[in-house]
Amino acid sequence: MQQGLVARRADATPHAAALIEGLRDIGYSLETAISDIVDNSITAGARRIQILTETYSDEPFIAIVDDGTGMTEDELVAAMRPGSRNPLDARDKVDLGRFGLGLKSASFSQCRKLTVVTSIEGIMSAAVWDLDEVAKRNEWSVQLLDDLDAIPCTDQLGNTGTLVLWEKLDRLSGGHKLNAAKRAEVINQRLAETERHLRLVFHRFLEGSKPLKIQLNGRQLRPLDPFARKNSATISDPEEVIALPQGDVEIQSFTIPHHKQMSNLDWDDLGGPEGHLKSQGFYLYRGERLILHGTWFGLCRQSELTKLSRVRIDISNSMDSDWKIDVKKSSAQLPPTVRDRLKKVIERIQDGSKRTYRKRGQKLVDHNRLPLWHRLQADGQIRYRPNIDHPIFTEFAEELPEHLRRGFFNCIGVVGASLPVETLHADMAAVAEDVVADGVDEDTLTQAVQATLSVLLAAKKELKEIVALMKDVDPFRTAWSDTQRIIDDIIEAKRSK
């Protein structure tokens, strides 16, 4: 505008009905929406948060009740206002909010009626956003209630605390009209998915020295530590600190244990529904609250060999703009200075996971051990070839007539050339831990043990060394108790002669 010209002005206040409907589609899921409400409870100093649901009635609801500091009526009205805080304002270190939109946008993404009841020193206040009423009136006004008796779950509020109640749950049915039983099934399935999300996102609060308690319909949620730090087989590197103008960035890398070093239940819990391949990478925390996980931020690709690598990154809420934290607190971008630093350490971060897998795999092809397969690498290609010098093959070949031996070794060569590489690659890329060696029956195992033991004893190997060699390779390793029994029987038979 040129200097001296007087600008005319026009009222551009947004239409309440249009904008408030737009807030419903920011992109929340049920788990991120509930997490946003839990953020507010933690910021209010809550030590106990209850998530209560009624899914079978004609009017289902979800309620989140905390024992935090509560609000006065004026503070409640301010909290119900969309954009109640400027994201550029300085916040307390423990404040998990940012835009002043979370309570409203998270709630509207799941329901058409939001009721907040809050108590401070026993004085209760209540306010309601009903989107159907907003559509009729097209006004930015909330309803203030004096009679609270009909509001579900108000009996769960203590002297201080806040209840967030979602009713008219139109989004949880996926836009379909469902009968009560089917609707309850859908909502309960979504709640089951939300449970794991909460255990992961807030695990550092749940496992602290004064742990936060989050309950879902009376059941207390256990923390889900993505780094499995209580497992003695977890490997952790020293913490690094990157000093930036807006605050420090703390980085620590972990190599979680191989699936053989933990129970199947713990392994599956740690990997989640998408598995460990999708769970590797950076875990970004803002004020100890998990923001983003399962990504390498484009610095490298997810691979089977690196799926045990997980990296904790901690930032403060003063760095939100640098990291471009979104409204849902579920996405972020690496600042250039941090990206450059992580590029330099990414190989070291991943080495631990690669070593864990390669150490276990190397035993199967180590020429000093009795491998049934040789790993051959040349001309940029890797091949696996049956070891025709293995005692199992050589002893059997010696018992064959001369004219049959060539055909026997040709058959072994055909087996090696027919290794289903593409299928193995696809299976290993999906769920490597589910790919297992085929078992052998008693007769086959006995023959293999006898042949191997005979050759090694003839080579003047000590029994202790023989056992160590056999214990590290299949088929003996995967059937070791039976293998040990067969060895003992053979040795005992030799001694009794």
C-alpha positions in Angstrom: 0.0 0.0 0.0 1.4 3.4 -1.0 2.2 5.8 1.8 -0.6 8.3 2.4 -3.4 6.2 1.1 -6.2 5.3 3.5 -7.2 1.7 3.4 -10.8 0.6 3.7 -11.6 -2.3 6.0 -14.2 -5.0 5.9 -15.3 -7.5 8.5 -13.7 -10.9 7.8 -14.8 -12.7 10.9 -15.1 -16.4 9.9 -18.5 -18.0 9.9 -18.7 -20.1 13.1 -20.6 -23.0 11.5 -18.2 -23.3 8.5 -14.9 -22.9 10.4 -15.9 -25.1 13.3 -16.8 -27.9 10.9 -13.4 -27.4 9.2 -11.7 -28.0 12.5 -13.0 -31.5 12.4 -10.8 -32.5 9.5 -7.3 -31.6 10.6 -6.4 -35.3 10.5 -6.8 -36.7 14.0 -7.3 -40.4 14.6 -9.0 -41.6 17.8 -5.6 -42.3 19.4 -4.1 -38.9 18.5 -7.3 -37.1 19.7 -7.3 -38.8 23.1 -3.6 -38.2 23.4 -4.2 -34.5 22.9 -6.7 -34.5 25.8 -4.2 -36.4 28.0 -1.6 -33.7 27.2 -3.9 -31.2 28.7 -4.3 -33.3 31.8 -0.6 -33.7 32.3 0.0 -30.0 31.8 -2.6 -29.5 34.5 -0.5 -31.6 36.9 -2.8 -34.7 36.9 -1.4 -37.8 38.5 -4.4 -40.0 37.6 -6.3 -40.0 34.3 -9.3 -42.2 33.6 -10.7 -43.0 30.2 -14.3 -44.2 30.6 -16.5 -45.4 27.8 -20.1 -46.4 27.2 -20.3 -48.1 23.8 -23.4 -50.3 23.9 -26.1 -47.7 24.7 -28.0 -45.7 22.1 -26.0 -42.7 23.2 -22.4 -43.8 23.5 -19.8 -41.6 24.9 -16.1 -41.3 25.8 -15.0 -39.5 28.9 -11.5 -38.5 30.1 -11.4 -37.5 33.7 -8.3 -36.2 35.5 -7.3 -35.0 39.0 -5.4 -32.0 37.8 -5.7 -28.4 39.0 -9.1 -27.6 37.4 -10.3 -24.2 36.2 -12.5 -21.4 37.1 -15.5 -20.6 34.9 -13.6 -17.8 33.2 -10.6 -20.1 32.6 -13.0 -22.7 31.2 -14.5 -20.3 28.7 -11.1 -19.3 27.6 -10.1 -23.0 27.2 -13.2 -23.6 25.1 -12.2 -20.8 22.7 -10.6 -22.0 19.5 -7.0 -20.6 19.4 -7.0 -19.9 23.1 -3.1 -19.6 23.1 -0.7 -18.0 20.7 1.8 -20.7 19.5 4.5 -18.0 19.7 4.0 -17.4 23.4 6.6 -18.8 25.8 5.3 -21.8 27.7 6.3 -23.6 30.8 8.7 -26.4 30.4 6.0 -29.0 31.3 3.4 -27.5 29.0 2.6 -30.1 26.3 0.2 -27.7 24.4 1.1 -25.3 21.6 -1.7 -23.8 19.5 -4.6 -23.6 22.0 -6.6 -25.8 19.5 -6.0 -29.3 20.9 -9.0 -29.6 23.2 -11.4 -28.4 20.5 -10.0 -29.8 17.3 -9.2 -33.2 18.8 -12.7 -33.4 20.3 -14.6 -32.2 17.2 -12.7 -34.7 15.1 -14.5 -37.5 17.0 -17.8 -36.1 18.2 -20.4 -33.4 17.6 -20.9 -32.6 21.2 -18.1 -31.6 23.6 -18.8 -31.0 27.3 -16.1 -29.9 29.7 -16.8 -30.0 33.5 -14.1 -28.7 35.8 -13.8 -28.4 39.5 -11.5 -26.2 41.5 -11.7 -26.3 45.3 -15.1 -28.0 45.0 -16.6 -25.3 42.8 -17.8 -26.9 39.5 -18.3 -25.2 36.1 -19.5 -26.7 32.9 -19.5 -25.6 29.2 -20.7 -27.2 26.0 -19.9 -27.0 22.3 -22.8 -28.6 20.4 -22.0 -28.4 16.7 -25.7 -28.9 15.8 -26.5 -25.8 17.8 -23.6 -23.9 16.2 -24.9 -24.9 12.7 -28.3 -23.4 13.7 -27.1 -20.2 15.3 -23.8 -19.6 13.4 -22.4 -18.0 16.6 -19.2 -18.4 18.5 -20.9 -19.1 21.8 -20.7 -21.9 24.2 -23.4 -23.1 26.5 -22.7 -22.7 30.2 -24.6 -25.2 32.4 -25.8 -24.9 36.0 -27.4 -28.3 36.3 -24.8 -30.9 36.1 -26.7 -33.9 37.4 -27.5 -35.4 33.9 -23.9 -35.2 32.7 -22.2 -38.7 32.6 -19.1 -39.4 34.8 -19.4 -36.2 36.9 -19.4 -38.5 39.9 -15.8 -39.4 39.0 -14.6 -35.8 39.5 -12.9 -35.0 42.8 -12.4 -31.7 44.6 -10.2 -30.6 41.8 -10.0 -31.9 38.3 -11.5 -31.9 34.8 -13.9 -34.1 32.8 -13.9 -34.0 29.0 -16.9 -35.7 27.6 -17.5 -36.7 24.0 -21.0 -37.4 22.8 -22.6 -37.8 19.4 -19.7 -39.9 18.3 -20.5 -39.7 14.6 -16.9 -40.1 13.3 -16.2 -43.4 15.1 -18.6 -45.4 13.0 -16.8 -44.4 9.8 -19.8 -42.5 8.5 -22.0 -45.6 8.4 -25.3 -46.1 10.3 -24.6 -49.1 12.5 -26.8 -51.0 15.0 -25.8 -50.7 18.6 -23.9 -54.0 18.7 -21.9 -53.4 15.5 -21.1 -49.8 16.6 -19.9 -51.0 20.0 -17.6 -53.5 18.2 -16.1 -50.8 16.0 -15.6 -48.4 18.9 -14.0 -51.1 21.1 -11.6 -52.1 18.3 -10.5 -48.5 18.0 -10.1 -48.2 21.7 -7.9 -51.3 21.7 -5.6 -49.6 19.1 -5.7 -46.5 21.2 -4.5 -48.4 24.3 -1.2 -49.4 22.8 -0.7 -45.8 21.4 -1.1 -44.3 24.9 1.2 -46.9 26.4 3.9 -45.9 23.9 3.4 -42.1 23.6 3.3 -41.5 27.4 5.6 -44.4 28.5 8.1 -42.0 30.1 5.3 -40.5 32.3 4.0 -43.9 33.2 7.4 -45.2 34.3 8.8 -42.1 36.1 9.8 -41.9 39.7 6.3 -40.6 40.5 4.5 -42.4 37.7 1.4 -41.1 36.0 -1.6 -43.5 36.1 -3.7 -43.8 33.0 -6.7 -46.2 33.3 -8.9 -47.4 30.5 -12.3 -48.5 31.9 -10.6 -49.3 35.2 -7.6 -51.2 33.7 -4.2 -49.5 34.4 -2.1 -49.1 31.3 1.5 -50.4 31.4 4.3 -48.3 29.9 5.6 -49.6 26.5 9.3 -48.7 26.3 10.3 -48.8 22.6 14.0 -49.2 23.6 13.4 -52.3 25.9 15.8 -50.8 28.4 14.9 -53.3 31.1 16.2 -56.1 28.9 19.8 -56.8 29.7 20.5 -57.6 26.0 19.7 -54.0 24.9 22.7 -52.1 23.8 22.7 -48.3 24.3 25.3 -45.7 23.2 26.3 -42.7 25.2 24.0 -39.7 24.9 25.0 -36.8 22.6 23.9 -33.2 22.9 23.5 -30.7 20.0 23.4 -27.2 21.3 21.1 -24.9 19.3 19.9 -21.3 19.8 16.4 -22.5 20.9 17.6 -25.3 23.2 19.6 -28.5 23.3 18.8 -31.6 21.3 19.6 -34.9 23.1 20.3 -38.0 21.0 20.8 -41.5 22.1 20.8 -44.7 20.0 19.8 -48.2 21.1 20.0 -51.6 19.6 17.1 -53.7 20.9 17.6 -57.4 21.5 17.2 -60.1 18.8 13.9 -61.8 19.0 15.6 -64.9 20.4 16.6 -62.9 23.4 13.1 -62.0 24.6 9.7 -63.7 24.9 7.4 -63.8 21.9 4.8 -61.8 23.8 7.4 -59.0 24.6 8.7 -59.1 21.0 5.3 -58.7 19.5 4.3 -56.0 21.9 7.5 -54.1 21.1 7.0 -54.3 17.3 3.3 -53.5 17.4 0.8 -54.2 14.6 3.1 -53.1 11.8 6.1 -55.1 13.0 9.7 -54.2 13.8 10.6 -53.3 10.2 8.2 -50.3 10.5 9.3 -49.6 14.1 12.9 -48.9 13.5 14.3 -45.4 13.3 14.0 -42.1 15.2 11.8 -41.6 18.2 11.2 -37.9 18.7 10.1 -36.7 22.1 8.9 -33.2 23.0 8.9 -32.7 26.8 9.2 -36.5 27.2 6.0 -37.0 25.2 6.5 -39.1 22.0 5.7 -37.1 18.9 6.9 -39.2 16.1 8.4 -42.6 15.6 9.3 -45.3 13.1 11.0 -43.0 10.6 14.6 -42.3 9.4 13.5 -38.8 8.2 14.7 -39.7 4.7 18.3 -40.2 5.8 18.3 -43.9 5.0 15.9 -46.7 4.1 14.2 -49.1 6.5 15.8 -52.5 6.1 15.7 -55.9 7.7 19.3 -55.6 8.9 18.6 -52.3 10.7 15.3 -53.0 12.2 16.8 -53.3 15.7 18.1 -49.7 15.6 16.1 -47.1 17.5 17.2 -43.6 18.3 15.8 -41.3 21.0 15.7 -37.6 20.2 14.6 -35.2 22.9 13.6 -31.6 22.3 11.9 -28.9 24.4 8.6 -27.1 23.6 10.7 -24.0 22.8 11.8 -25.7 19.5 8.4 -26.3 18.0 8.8 -23.9 15.1 12.3 -25.2 14.2 10.9 -28.8 14.1 7.5 -27.7 12.5 5.5 -29.6 15.1 1.9 -29.8 13.8 -1.4 -29.2 15.6 -1.9 -33.0 16.3 1.7 -33.3 17.6 2.1 -36.3 15.4 4.5 -35.1 12.7 7.7 -33.1 12.5 10.6 -32.2 10.3 14.4 -32.2 11.0 16.0 -28.8 11.2 18.9 -28.5 8.7 21.6 -28.3 11.5 20.3 -31.5 13.1 19.9 -33.3 9.8 23.5 -32.6 8.9 24.7 -33.9 12.3 22.6 -37.1 12.0 23.9 -37.8 8.5 27.4 -38.1 10.1 26.3 -40.6 12.8 23.7 -42.6 11.0 26.1 -45.4 10.0 27.2 -45.8 13.6 23.6 -45.7 14.8 22.8 -48.6 12.5 25.9 -50.7 13.0 24.7 -52.3 16.3 21.6 -53.7 14.6 23.5 -55.0 11.7 26.1 -56.6 13.9 23.4 -58.4 15.9 22.0 -60.1 12.8 25.3 -60.7 11.0 26.9 -62.3 14.1 24.0 -64.8 14.3 24.0 -65.4 10.5 27.8 -65.7 10.2 27.8 -68.9 12.3 25.8 -70.6 9.6 28.4 -70.0 6.9 31.6 -69.9 8.9 34.1 -72.2 7.2 35.6 -73.0 10.6 32.3 -74.4 11.9 30.6 -77.1 9.9 28.2 -75.1 7.7 25.8 -76.9 5.5 25.9 -73.8 3.3 28.8 -71.7 2.0 28.3 -67.9 1.5 30.2 -66.9 -1.6 30.6 -63.2 -2.5 32.1 -62.2 -5.9 31.5 -59.7 -8.7 29.0 -57.8 -6.6 26.8 -60.8 -6.1 26.2 -63.1 -3.1 25.5 -66.8 -3.6 24.7 -69.6 -1.2 26.0 -73.1 -2.1 25.6 -76.4 -0.2 28.8 -77.5 1.4 29.5 -80.8 -0.4 32.4 -81.4 2.0 30.1 -81.6 5.0 30.4 -85.0 6.8 26.6 -85.7 6.2 27.3 -85.7 2.5 30.7 -87.2 2.3 30.0 -90.2 4.6 26.8 -91.0 2.7 28.7 -90.6 -0.7 31.4 -93.1 0.4 28.7 -95.7 1.0 27.3 -95.3 -2.5 28.6 -97.3 -5.4 31.1 -95.3 -7.5 28.8 -94.9 -10.4 26.1 -93.2 -8.2 28.3 -90.7 -6.4 28.3 -88.2 -9.3 24.6 -88.2 -9.5 24.3 -87.7 -5.8 26.5 -84.6 -5.8 24.6 -83.3 -8.9 21.4 -83.5 -6.9 22.9 -81.5 -4.1 24.0 -78.9 -6.7 20.5 -78.7 -8.1 19.1 -78.1 -4.6 21.5 -75.2 -4.1 20.7 -73.7 -7.5 17.0 -73.9 -6.7 17.2 -71.8 -3.6 14.0 -69.6 -3.7 15.8 -66.3 -3.4 12.9 -64.0 -4.4 10.4 -65.7 -2.0 12.9 -65.7 0.8 13.6 -62.0 0.3 9.9 -61.2 0.3 9.3 -63.2 3.5 12.4 -61.8 5.3 11.4 -58.2 4.4 8.0 -58.8 5.9 8.3 -60.9 9.0 11.8 -62.3 9.3 11.3 -63.7 12.7 8.5 -66.0 11.3 10.9 -67.6 8.8 12.2 -70.7 10.5 14.2 -73.8 9.4 12.2 -76.9 8.7 12.4 -79.6 11.4 14.0 -83.0 11.0 12.7 -86.3 12.2 14.5 -88.5 14.7 16.0 -90.8 12.1 17.3 -88.0 9.9 18.8 -86.2 12.9 20.4 -89.4 14.2 22.1 -90.0 10.8 23.4 -86.4 10.7 24.8 -86.6 14.2 26.4 -90.0 13.6 28.1 -88.8 10.4 29.3 -85.5 11.8 30.5 -87.1 15.0 32.4 -89.9 13.2 34.3 -87.5 11.0 35.2 -85.1 13.8 36.3 -87.9 16.1 38.5 -89.3 13.3 40.1 -85.9 13.0 41.2 -86.1 16.7 38.8 -83.3 17.8 38.0 -83.2 21.5 34.4 -83.9 22.5 34.1 -80.4 24.0 35.2 -78.8 20.8 32.9 -81.1 18.7 29.9 -80.1 20.9 30.7 -76.4 20.5 31.0 -76.7 16.7 27.7 -78.6 16.3 25.8 -76.4 18.7 26.2 -73.4 16.5 24.9 -74.8 13.2 21.6 -76.2 12.0 20.0 -78.7 12.0 21.7 -79.4 15.4 21.2 -75.9 16.9 17.4 -75.8 16.5 17.1 -79.4 17.9 19.9 -79.2 20.4 18.3 -81.2 23.3 17.7 -84.2 20.9 21.2 -83.7 19.4 22.8 -83.7 22.8 20.9 -86.9 23.7 22.0 -88.7 20.5 25.6 -87.6 21.1 25.5 -88.9 24.6 24.1 -92.3 23.4 26.8 -92.7 20.7 29.6 -91.8 23.1 28.2 -94.2 25.8 27.9 -97.0 23.2 31.5 -96.5 22.1 32.7 -96.6 25.7 30.8 -99.8 26.5 32.4 -101.7 23.6 
